[in-house]
Amino acid sequence: MDTFEEINMKGFADEFIDPSLDLFDEIEKLKKEKNAVILAHYYQEPDIQDIADYIGDSLGLSQQAAKTDAGIIVFAGVHFMAETAKILSPSKKVLLPDIKAGCSLADSCPPHLFKKFKEQYPDHLVITYVNCTAELKAMSDIVCTSSNAVGIVESLPKDQKIIFAPDKNLGAYVAKKTGRDLVLWNGACMVHEIFSREKIIKLKERHPGAKLLAHPECEEAILKMADYIGSTTGILKYASKHEAKEFIVATEAGILHQMEKENPDKIFFPAPPDNSCACNECPHMKRNTLEKLYLCLKNESPEITVPQYIIEKAVKPIERMLEISARLGL
């Protein structure tokens, strides 16, 4: 029998779209007609970001959608993000423009394998990065984000044994910042592991005043070079507030759209990858298009569903994270 993720990941046939349609106008009409809200992650293509009601990090977007009176949430992102939105808004219909928009990091930690891994450390608390499947969240004690992971770990007793999953690079960064000996799952994001240290050095030589901004999902060699390490939202805020005029950005290139909109007087360079391509885009994020967003809203599919028993288990570690974050001001 298929798991609920496998059922959700089955594709839908393409549908013809009249090329004369103004998709921006049509999407706005459908949104009002269906009482829908559109969420777009920073890594989405510019057109989708421009038509979205809210743009941001995955968890923040899901929290924002939960506060609205919208009956339908269209999450222009990847599969685990739409699942998180469903966990926080179980009574709302959650749609994903492309059902095959997965995530290399989430996929790197299959729940059935993690269950066996977890059983090897029965006295360990499980902290999972929000970039994981609903099933993995349901197996966790606390969920964290890239911006609060360090604070979450530091809030726990120093003798508390911890498993950190699924991102080994974020886990290693957190371990270094906190001095804790974390047991790490060997998972990673394909985009954040392709940056070339050598090419970044050469780029900095051509732009000596440029600041290197890196997401903590990057490998240690990149983080050691960074002038700032933080979440996508943190990177955006740093670039807006810092007096520098040039920045090298080591995360998915979609974020540059908002950075350039907010800082038209500054120049942003995507950190070069260690491959023959000049880009550092996530192929999963970029499966979503304006056309697919239109069809998704028109047909109210593909819909993301999560079993109630998973929702009930997965919401608890998220609530624990929010409680700790509120208490400590993270």
Buried (B, 14 or more C-beta within 10 A) or exposed (E): EEBBBEEBBEEBEEEEBEEEEEBEEBBEEBBEEBEBBBBBBBBBBBBBBBBBBBBBBBBBBBBBBBEBEBEBBBBBBBBBBBBBBBBBBBEBBBBBBBBBBBBBBBBBBBBEEBEEBBEEEEEBBBBBBBBBBBBBBBBBBBBBBBBBBBBBBBBBEEEEBBBBBBBBBBBBBBBEBBEBEBBBBEBBBBBBBBBBBEEBEEBBEEBEEBBBBBBBBBBEEBBEBBBBBBBBBBBBBBBEEBEBEBBBBBBBBBBBBBBBEEBEEBBBBBBBBBEEEEEBBBEBBBBBBBBBBBBBBBEBBBBBBBEEEBBEBBBBBBEBBBEBBEEEEB
